[in-house]
Amino acid sequence: SLARYPSAISEAVPMAPAAVSRHQPPHFPFAIVDSMALAAATLASSPRVSISVSAAGMNSSGRSVSLGARRVPGISVQIHSQRRRMVASAAAARGDEGAGKTFVEEMRAAAMRMHTKDQASEGEKELEGPSLNELEPNLEAYLRFLVDSKLIFQTLENIVDRAAVPWYAEFQNTGLERSEALKKDLKWFSEQGHTIPEPSASDTKYASYLEELSEKDQQAFFCHFYNMYFGQSAGGRLTGKKIADKILNKKELEFYKWEGTLSELLQNVRTKLNQVASSWTREQKNRCLEETVTSFAYSVDRLRKIFT
């Protein structure tokens, strides 16, 4: 049944263990992928390489399958899930994992699998490499991060404003929008005499990828939308505070402020997300969950700009 999606399904064959870099990636407070994926994303040097995500499990008939995600411009990632992750993926494919949960809770659970235990109590990853507190950001790199973040949030907002898919209109003017706040922040930096860079090649490609998904793969787009906005409201704020303390004389940027009560804004969006997903088949929901790895890989690639 998964063959209807842009993933290649084939009989599983034995694979050699994936090589893991000795250079461990930095530890971020959100949007963390599997350690192999993060290492590959960190070391990728070309904006034109593709992303390859593979996982193995059992399909509904009990046959062993291997799933490979579509080519994605901008990041190189290779993931081979451990046995317990394979079992979880197989359960999700059968619909077992979603029993008794709202779909947003399923999405959050998928995200938690990519967090370390010190980032979230439900995190499943062990901490590898230095923590954020041990890394030193620099202002020029942080400006690149802000510029790229503005591009991605503006792309998401443009897509829902156009509402080529009718239910996208449900997510207009949620109060979580970030592009205008980032515009104000970048203007402030410019007034302080800083040069504002152009968006990076990798995030320009990511913006194009989001546009493509929004037209051809609505469930996958939904995953990126959720992880971008909810990630910014959680770990994103923690990252912003740490950076402000280190290089901005504790100035709080508009990027980390919301009008109204943030918890209420988030709950309103959760409700809408669950309402939209209630009409999806189990296969469509699984397609959305599968995209979590790609979403997190792009987030890590953007975050690492702060420290390079």
Secondary structure, DSSP 8 states (H G I E B T S, - for coil): -GGGSSSEEEE----------SS-----SS----HHHHHHHHH---TT---EEEEEEE-TTS-EEEEE----TT---EEE--HHHHHHHHHHHHT-TTTTS-HHHHHHHHHHTTSBTTT-TT--B---S--GGG----HHHHHHHHHHHHHHHHHHHHHHHHTSSGGGGGGSS-S---HHHHHHHHHHHHHTT-------HHHHHHHHHHHHHHHH-HHHHHHHHHHHHHHIIIIIHHHHHHHHHHHSTT---GGG--SS-HHHHHHHHHHHHHHHHTTS-HHHHHHHHHTHHHHHHHHHHHHGGGG-
